[in-house]
Amino acid sequence: MAKKQKIKNEDPSINFRLPEELKVDIHKRASLENKTVSNFLRDHLIEFVDGSLYAREISYFRDNSLINSTEFLQLITWVMTKRVNSKCQSSDEQLDTYIQTIKRMDFSIPANIVKEFDYVLADLIRVRNEIGNDRSFYFCGLMGIDVKFNYNLLVNYILNNLKPL
């Protein structure tokens, strides 16, 4: 952000009307920040115009784009349903979408969670390439296979490590 310049009386001004409730709210907020209304509004307008007003929010969503995506939510929901039913009831297109979502996992997701999804990815690819209608997944542990997805690790991560903005 550019260095702030001192405002002089001869600098141009803009006048506009606003609802009384908004004016009251602006006065309260300016007072809480120990600023004049003019300085409060000027600072916010500068941040709005230069794009920095929502920089923190934009950065958060950019850094967490996968976690905040519908595809990730669908993948998590699907993985959780496999806890009780290992049968493949998804279309090949749905399986392809889950595969692509797992492949997009990046630095925003801890390595131990990515490792768990590696089991799912390998199993998804195996099932996707199988022919027939009696396809089942092993990662969920319902088929007596040793390699199991650690559901508790995922649940703990979602409930305790994902932070709201």
N, C-alpha and C positions, 0 to 999 in steps of 0.2 A: 504494500500500500504506500502511496506517495506521502511525503512529509506534509503534515497539515500546515496550511498557511493561515496566518492571522487574518481574520475578517475585518475589513475596514468599513466605516459608515458609508463610503461611496460605492461599495460593492453592490451589484444588482440584487434585488430581492424578488421573491415570488409570493403573491398573496392568493389564498384559495379558501374556500369554505368547506367545513366538514361538520358532521353531526355533533351535537353537544356531548353525547356519550363518549365519542372518540376523543374529543378535545379534553374531557375530564381524564380519560385513561392516559392520554399522552402526558398531561401535567403530572399525574401520579408517577408514571414510569420515569419521567425526567427527574422528578424529585428524589426517587429511590436511587438513581444513579448520580445524584448530586450535580445535575447539569441544568442549564437553562433549557427551556423548551426549544429555543432556536438551535442550540448546540446539539441537543438530543436528536432533533429531526435532521439536522445537517449531517451528523455522523451516520445516521441510518440511510439517508439518501446517497451519500458517498459510497457506502458499502453496497447498496442496491445497484448503483450505476456501474461500479467497478467489478461487480460479481462476487465480492467477498462476503456478502451478507449471509449466504447459506453455504459457505465453503466447508464448514465442519460437517454439515449434513450430507453434502455431495460427496465428500471424502469418505464418510462412513458407508454410504450406499455403494460407492465404487469399490471400496475395499471388501465389502461383504455382498457383492452382486450375486454370487452363487447361492449363498445361504439365504438371501432374501428373495430368491426366485421361486416361481410356481413349480418349476421342474424339480427343484430340490425338495420342496414340500411334498410333491407327489412321490418322489423316490423314498423319502422317509416313511410316508404313509404306507407305501407298498411293502417296504422292508418290514415294517411292524406287523402288517397282515400276515406275513410269512411265518410269524411266531406260532400261529394256530393252524395254518394250512400250507403245506409245502408244494401242493400241486400248482402247476403253471396254468393259470387261467387268463393270462394276458396275451394280447395279440403280439405278433412279431414286431409290429411297429412300436407298441408300448415298450417291449423289451429293448428295442434299439434306442428309444428315448432314455431309458434308465442307464443303458451302457454309456451313451454320450454324456449324460449328467455326471456319472462317476468319473469319466475321463476328464471332465472339466475341473475336478477338485484340485485346489491349488493351495498356496501358502496361507489362505485365510482359514483353512481347516487344519486342526492339529494332526501331526503325522500318525498318531495312534488311531485316530478315527479313520484317516485315509487307509491305513493298513487293514482295518476291519472291512472297509468297502472294497479292498482288493479281493477278499474272499467272495464278496457278492459279485464283483465284476467277472471273476473267473467262472463262477457258477452261471451267471447270466449268459456268457458267451457259450458255455457248454450247452445249456438248455436251448439257446437260440439256434444252435447248429444241429440239434437233435431233430430227427424226423419222427413223426407220430403224435398221437394225442395224449399219451400217458407220460408227460414230462413232469419232473419234480425237481425241486431245489434242495441242495444239500447244506447250504450255508446256515440255514435256520436250525439245524441240529435235529430235525424231526425224523430223519432217515437213519439215525444211528451212526452217522459219520462224525469223526473226531473234530474236524475243523468246523467250528461254529462261530457265527457272528456274535459279538459281545453286545447284546442289546443293552445291558446295564451301563456300559461305557457310553453308548450313544445317548441314552436317556439322561445320564448324569451331565454329559456335555451340553445338551440342549437346555436342561433345566438350570444348570449352575454356571455355565461358562459363556453362553450367548448373552451379550449385554445389549439392552436397548440403547438407542441413541441418547 
